[in-house]
Amino acid sequence: MSKVYIRSQKKDGLYIFDNTQGIRYSTQDKEESFFLSPLLESEKQTGKNCIFLYFSSGGCRKLGEYESKERCLEIIDEIQGVCGQYLYAPGNTGFLIGSEATPPMAAVIPRLYQMPEK
């Protein structure tokens, strides 16, 4: 996977998502590190459905807050789809006069995912 730029829901942050980070749904509203200090069950029940970007360094940022867990999971699915996008060219056989055969290719293109408002 290559880099995907993710703009936060409030449009106040642009983050690079790559192999060293993770995205997670949570019902917490705090920017706590899940990897370094797992939350107690009582701390998780804030009633808010949030998506967080977790960094390998242990920090995290809230990307957005949504009405339901299902909506959060839909958004994570959309981000997953953006992560797998490549520019693909099938190549050609070189049958045209004066043309050379070119092999198929896939290129990484810059990708941006804007967190939905709702």
URWOLIN-V991868 format. One line per field, one symbol per residue. ss: DSSP state (H for helix, E for strand, L for the rest). burial: + if it has 16 or more other ideal C-beta (glycine too) atoms within 10 Angstrom, else -. A space follows every 10 residues. Layout:
# URWOLIN-V991868
ss: ???
burial: ???
This chain:
# URWOLIN-V991868
ss: LLLEEEELLL LLLEEEELLL LEEEEELLLL LLLLLLLLLL HHHHLLLLEE EEEELLLLLE EEEEEELLHH HHHHHHHHHH HHHLLLEEEL LELLLLLLLL LELLEEELLL LEEELLLL
burial: ---+-++++- ----+-+--- --+-++-+-- -+-------- --------++ ++++-----+ -+++-+---- ++--+---+- --+------- ---------- ---------- +-+-+---
